[in-house]
Amino acid sequence: MADKRALVTGGAGFIGSHVADTLLAAGYDVTILDNLSSGRRENIPSAAHFVEGDIVSEDAAALVRSGGFDVMCHLAAQIDVRRSVEDPAFDARINILGTLNLMEAIRVASPKTRVIFSSTGGALYGDFDPPPSSETFSKDPEAPYGIAKLAVEYYLAYYGRVHHIDTVALRYGNVYGPRQDPHGEAGVVAIFCNRLLDGRALTVFGDGTQTRDYVFAGDVAAANVLAAGAVLPPAARLDARAFNIGTGVETSVNALAASLQRAAGSDTPIEHAPARAGELARSALNTSKVRETLGWSPAKSIDDGLAETYAWFAARRAGAAA
Ligand SMILES: NC(=O)c1ccc[n+]([C@@H]2O[C@H](COP(=O)([O-])OP(=O)(O)OC[C@H]3O[C@@H](n4cnc5c(N)ncnc54)[C@H](O)[C@@H]3O)[C@@H](O)[C@H]2O)c1
């Protein structure tokens, strides 16, 4: 049997490159589409085909129409929540219109392609109900970034209901791990790693008791590959094909800083700065649905994942210095 064909948009990025690695290990033929706006060439696995291009372009639509892909893991996005606040139209152009460009190509010419969309759990549910949030909790995004993710999820439900396209939305917690950069939703891990390596104080906004659900990138990649191969009931409405991908554990910024200090063997001081406006106090995801439906659960504990991430940043620093 020929290899299954996968398209990974955003595959030169942090999470997308882990998804590409894991698909390759599972025997997929992998093509990466990325415009390298935040992704890096060195993240692209050598066994993958690489197409440099923008998801809003006609060339990207043509690639989807002609590629014969069994699955499209769609990770390419404008990921900066603060930029979405400053320029919501730019965010919508990439995150909504870019996605629609690919979805229309699938509808017209490749309707058997399963779409696995990288959505967000951390920026979708508000904090009106106490965590852990399950998929059916009310959605009250705090920023245009989350609004665009929610809009795309409604479009996916529409494509499922009206055009019978097979779609899945994976709602990630705060993803951290090797290759991350400081700009994503879990940017604090990269920022703290770099600070520890510089021997500079770690800045904690507010009292540091605010919590997030930190999930390791390798675990997120495994969820994508499971979702790519799973037999699932038809997708027809919002939430039906949505799965939270997290640990269910709330980790405070203070606990995160302490764990990274242990990993670094450092007693770098912690300094506090004023709390940032509009930040959620608590966030964690209920992951019962993905455990029961896809059989996925996170393999990495937070302390092990943070130690591995710190070691990666340290090795990169040592490599750059050599
Ligand atoms: N990092 C997190 O904690 C987190 C949490 C929830 C959801 N997500 C989602 O996961 C996905 C991947 O995020 P990441 O953290 O790996 O970010 P990233 O910036 O490392 O990856 C995004 C990739 O998309 C590419 N890209 C951006 N705009 C593009 C365009 N117009 N055309 C083609 N390629 C384009 C970038 O070059 C980059 O390689 C995104 O959809 C993001 O919204 C991330």
The ligand as a MOL file (V3000), in Angstrom:
LIG
                    3D

  0  0  0     0  0            999 V3000
M  V30 BEGIN CTAB
M  V30 COUNTS 44 48 0 0 0
M  V30 BEGIN ATOM
M  V30 1 N 2.0290 27.4560 20.9290 0
M  V30 2 C 0.8840 27.2790 21.6010 0
M  V30 3 O 0.8770 27.2470 22.8410 0
M  V30 4 C -0.4140 27.0940 20.8590 0
M  V30 5 C -1.5890 26.9410 21.5940 0
M  V30 6 C -2.8020 26.7660 20.9240 0
M  V30 7 C -2.8190 26.7230 19.5380 0
M  V30 8 N -1.6730 26.8830 18.8460 0 CHG=1
M  V30 9 C -1.7520 26.8450 17.3790 0
M  V30 10 O -0.8160 25.8890 16.8950 0
M  V30 11 C -0.3580 26.2990 15.6010 0
M  V30 12 C 1.1610 26.3140 15.5610 0
M  V30 13 O 1.6460 27.2680 16.4980 0
M  V30 14 P 3.1790 27.3830 16.9220 0
M  V30 15 O 3.2030 27.7490 18.3530 0
M  V30 16 O 3.9190 26.1860 16.4470 0 CHG=-1
M  V30 17 O 3.6200 28.6840 16.1220 0
M  V30 18 P 4.7640 28.9290 15.0220 0
M  V30 19 O 4.7800 30.3920 14.7370 0
M  V30 20 O 6.0390 28.2870 15.4370 0
M  V30 21 O 4.1810 28.1510 13.7750 0
M  V30 22 C 3.3490 28.7420 12.8170 0
M  V30 23 C 3.9520 28.4410 11.4580 0
M  V30 24 O 3.0650 28.9420 10.4630 0
M  V30 25 C 3.8380 29.6360 9.4870 0
M  V30 26 N 2.9560 30.6580 8.8970 0
M  V30 27 C 2.4760 31.7630 9.5050 0
M  V30 28 N 1.6950 32.4450 8.6470 0
M  V30 29 C 1.6910 31.7420 7.4800 0
M  V30 30 C 1.0730 31.9350 6.2250 0
M  V30 31 N 0.3190 33.0240 5.9990 0
M  V30 32 N 1.2880 31.0260 5.2500 0
M  V30 33 C 2.0790 29.9450 5.4700 0
M  V30 34 N 2.6960 29.7010 6.6410 0
M  V30 35 C 2.5010 30.6050 7.6320 0
M  V30 36 C 5.0020 30.2210 10.2400 0
M  V30 37 O 6.1200 30.5060 9.4120 0
M  V30 38 C 5.3060 29.1150 11.2410 0
M  V30 39 O 6.2170 28.1740 10.7140 0
M  V30 40 C -0.9970 27.6500 15.3290 0
M  V30 41 O -2.1720 27.4450 14.5580 0
M  V30 42 C -1.3650 28.1460 16.7120 0
M  V30 43 O -2.4300 29.0510 16.6850 0
M  V30 44 C -0.4690 27.0680 19.4640 0
M  V30 END ATOM
M  V30 BEGIN BOND
M  V30 1 1 1 2
M  V30 2 2 2 3
M  V30 3 1 2 4
M  V30 4 1 4 5
M  V30 5 2 4 44
M  V30 6 2 5 6
M  V30 7 1 6 7
M  V30 8 2 7 8
M  V30 9 1 8 9
M  V30 10 1 8 44
M  V30 11 1 9 10
M  V30 12 1 9 42
M  V30 13 1 10 11
M  V30 14 1 11 12
M  V30 15 1 11 40
M  V30 16 1 12 13
M  V30 17 1 13 14
M  V30 18 2 14 15
M  V30 19 1 14 16
M  V30 20 1 14 17
M  V30 21 1 17 18
M  V30 22 2 18 19
M  V30 23 1 18 20
M  V30 24 1 18 21
M  V30 25 1 21 22
M  V30 26 1 22 23
M  V30 27 1 23 24
M  V30 28 1 23 38
M  V30 29 1 24 25
M  V30 30 1 25 26
M  V30 31 1 25 36
M  V30 32 1 26 27
M  V30 33 1 26 35
M  V30 34 2 27 28
M  V30 35 1 28 29
M  V30 36 1 29 30
M  V30 37 2 29 35
M  V30 38 1 30 31
M  V30 39 2 30 32
M  V30 40 1 32 33
M  V30 41 2 33 34
M  V30 42 1 34 35
M  V30 43 1 36 37
M  V30 44 1 36 38
M  V30 45 1 38 39
M  V30 46 1 40 41
M  V30 47 1 40 42
M  V30 48 1 42 43
M  V30 END BOND
M  V30 END CTAB
M  END
